[in-house]
């Protein structure tokens, strides 16, 4: 399964995917971001989420990063 397939799978069933899986995929997307500043921003957001124990709060914060998943499926990184 390609990274693009995994991203689409998450987007299709976002509410039922674990935050760990979402974070794992966001980490894989991070190197494809064109700007180092954006890569660092996403890295900081991911680290912030990893520091939270409350599952509902983690999910909410992951939902805020959904545009990165959408962006990746559009293939504009190519």
JOTA-V33446 format. One line per field, one symbol per residue. burial: + if it has 16 or more other ideal C-beta (glycine too) atoms within 10 Angstrom, else -. Layout:
burial: ???
//
This chain:
burial: -----++--+------+-+--++-++--++--+--------+--++--+--------++-++--+--++--+------
//
